[in-house]
């Protein structure tokens, strides 16, 4: 709407300027150059010099029109969002093991052993981040600041600050940092979770450390390619759920930077890419959604972490033929509840021994392995409600178990 209003004002301004020139009385201009002492007057009293002057004014006005027409919702969003994007330089202390090819010889290892020699080395890591409050709170990926001994944040104006980690969530790969500064430009995290496949988005960050060149973030533009991409838990333990896919170029160093919409609101945190076997962007990047960001940031700011140590008080096992016959169950899927801890969330929800769990949140549970996989690949937290479908006495019913913090004793 900003761009459209700007273009409308330009058209109105240009029309008013032309009307003013056409309504003005002819003005005689005298060329004082010695070589020229005559001038030609067009019908109506318009001289050659006036034609040239009006042509120059028209050209200038057209140039201004084109300049304003180049400004659109994307350039406006970038102008708004870019000052709140920062470059992050992290110093990590990593431990390495010294290797010697001779130690790989089994005979040598048998007689002489293979001494464990390790050494530590400082490693610099680069990433991006963005300010979310004027008093110095900012967001980045946890993997950007993982095991950091020093975090340096470089601002849009070239100033630098040391940052401390207020809280970090390894699972969702989100970290909340704080710098000692006030009155900073800040970005708004989008409140609505509605995204449209194909809508314009802008990735802003510090690819390849280019922020250091002139304290300016890099911008790439694309669209939302897909939403709701769910990945199973990674080998390193991270869990990426409900991810936003975009074709906006994301490269090493962009991690932790914002993915914004044309309103300049943060709809995601740029996190990882598919490289197709290479090392750069191939147009398939992924961002953590604003919905997860809002929840995790609130937990990190209030408690310094995300509470996931919950319990249900239920114990289950696979169903065999004899068990199925004993409870009158004729299907070939589900797990049977063998025990329910007294005064546990499961007991208070009404679950009983010999109940058969058929579904969790609409996902069919085939066996005990499937139920473990479900818990492993869903970001469940203390306070969530776990809705299940169970079988009892020939009927199916639904129960809801609140996930409560595990008792300390």
TASUL-V185232 format. One record per residue. PHI is phi in degrees with one decimal (NA if undefined). Layout:
BEGIN
PHI + PHI
END
This chain:
BEGIN
NA + -65.1 + -62.5 + -64.8 + -64.7 + -61.3 + -64.4 + -63.1 + -65.5 + -63.4 + -62.6 + -64.8 + -62.5 + -65.1 + -64.2 + -64.9 + -67.1 + -65.1 + -62.2 + -63.8 + -67.9 + -71.6 + -82.7 + -72.4 + -68.8 + -59.1 + -117.5 + -80.7 + -111.7 + -105.1 + -79.1 + -91.2 + -69.9 + -57.7 + -68.9 + -119.9 + -122.0 + -125.5 + -143.4 + -97.0 + -108.0 + -75.9 + -52.2 + 92.1 + 86.0 + -93.2 + -89.7 + -58.8 + -65.0 + -69.5 + -62.4 + -64.8 + -63.3 + -65.2 + -64.5 + -65.8 + -63.2 + -64.0 + -63.6 + -62.9 + -66.3 + -61.6 + -63.1 + -64.5 + -60.1 + -64.4 + -61.9 + -69.4 + -69.3 + -70.0 + -82.7 + -140.7 + -63.2 + -70.3 + -64.4 + -65.2 + -63.3 + -65.2 + -59.6 + -76.0 + -85.8 + -57.7 + -61.1 + -92.4 + -93.8 + -125.1 + -95.3 + -121.3 + -114.6 + -117.3 + -104.9 + -117.0 + -106.1 + -109.8 + -105.0 + -121.4 + -103.2 + -75.4 + -117.8 + -136.4 + -54.4 + -65.8 + -68.8 + -81.6 + -77.8 + -57.3 + -64.7 + -63.4 + -65.5 + -66.8 + -85.5 + -113.9 + 76.5 + -127.7 + -61.8 + -86.2 + -116.8 + -121.8 + -145.8 + -107.4 + -144.7 + -79.2 + -126.6 + -97.4 + -124.0 + -117.0 + -160.3 + -129.4 + -162.9 + -151.2 + -81.0 + -115.4 + -152.2 + -62.5 + -92.7 + 102.9 + -83.0 + -143.4 + -116.7 + -152.0 + -79.3 + -63.0 + -69.5 + -71.4 + -108.9 + -59.7 + 55.4 + -78.4 + -96.5 + -153.2 + -126.7 + -114.0 + -107.3 + -106.5 + -89.7 + -62.5 + -91.1 + 94.3 + -72.9 + -129.4 + -139.5 + -78.7 + -116.5 + -113.2 + -87.6 + -76.6 + -171.4 + -144.4 + -117.3 + -62.3 + -60.6 + -89.0 + 65.8 + -125.8 + -129.3 + -111.8 + -112.7 + -140.6 + -119.0 + -88.3 + -155.1 + -132.3 + 55.1 + -92.4 + -68.6 + -133.6 + -99.7 + -94.5 + -81.2 + -55.0 + -86.6 + -90.0 + -95.3 + -82.7 + -124.1 + -111.1 + -61.3 + 102.4 + -74.8 + -68.6 + -138.9 + -129.6 + -99.1 + -124.7 + -179.5 + -125.3 + -64.5 + 56.5 + 71.1 + -68.1 + -58.4 + -70.0 + -64.7 + -147.4 + 54.0 + -134.1 + -70.4 + -101.7 + -122.4 + -135.2 + -120.5 + -160.1 + -129.6 + -73.0 + -84.1 + -167.3 + -129.5 + 68.5 + -75.4 + -110.1 + -115.9 + -68.3 + -55.6 + -75.1 + -61.5 + -83.7 + 98.2 + -78.9 + -129.5 + -109.0 + -123.1 + 56.7 + -73.3 + -94.9 + -98.3 + -140.4 + -99.2 + -63.0 + -61.7 + -123.7 + -129.5 + -51.9 + 104.0 + -77.6 + -55.5 + 93.6 + -80.6 + -85.4 + -105.9 + -115.5 + -91.5 + -73.4 + -90.9 + 81.0 + -90.0 + -77.2 + -105.1 + -172.2 + -114.7 + -62.2 + -126.3 + -154.0 + -135.5 + -94.2 + -109.1 + 64.6 + 93.0 + -96.2 + -127.4 + -119.6 + -73.6 + -119.6 + 88.5 + -129.2 + -120.1 + -135.2 + -128.5 + -66.3 + -74.9 + -60.9 + -60.6 + -68.8 + -60.4 + -58.8 + -66.3 + -68.1 + -60.5 + -61.1 + -65.9 + -65.7 + -72.9 + -83.7 + -124.1 + 80.6 + -171.6 + -110.6 + -81.1 + -124.6 + -85.8 + -106.3 + -144.2 + -115.5 + 80.7 + -104.2 + -125.0 + -132.2 + -152.0 + -66.9 + -101.1 + -104.9 + -61.8 + -65.7 + -64.4 + -60.1 + -65.2 + -68.8 + -109.6 + 70.9 + -103.0 + -111.1 + -85.5 + -112.7 + -142.5 + 109.7 + -129.0 + -100.2 + -81.2 + -95.0 + -157.5 + -130.0 + -63.4 + -60.9 + 56.5 + -95.3 + -55.2 + -64.6 + -66.5 + -68.1 + -80.8 + 98.3 + -73.6 + -126.4 + -57.2 + 82.6 + -65.8 + -111.9 + -83.1 + -98.0 + -143.1 + -127.7 + 51.8 + 83.9 + -94.6 + -66.8 + -102.2 + -78.4 + -160.2 + -63.7 + -64.3 + -66.4 + -70.5 + -66.0 + -64.7 + -62.1 + -63.2 + -71.8 + -106.9 + -127.9 + -82.0 + -87.7 + -136.4 + -58.7 + 105.6 + -70.9 + -106.7 + -103.1 + -89.4 + -129.2 + -108.5 + -125.6 + -114.0 + -153.0 + 53.1 + 81.6 + -128.6 + -101.9 + -147.2 + -113.1 + -133.3 + -128.3 + -106.7 + -75.2 + -84.4 + -108.5 + -62.5 + -65.8 + -58.5 + -71.2 + -88.7
END
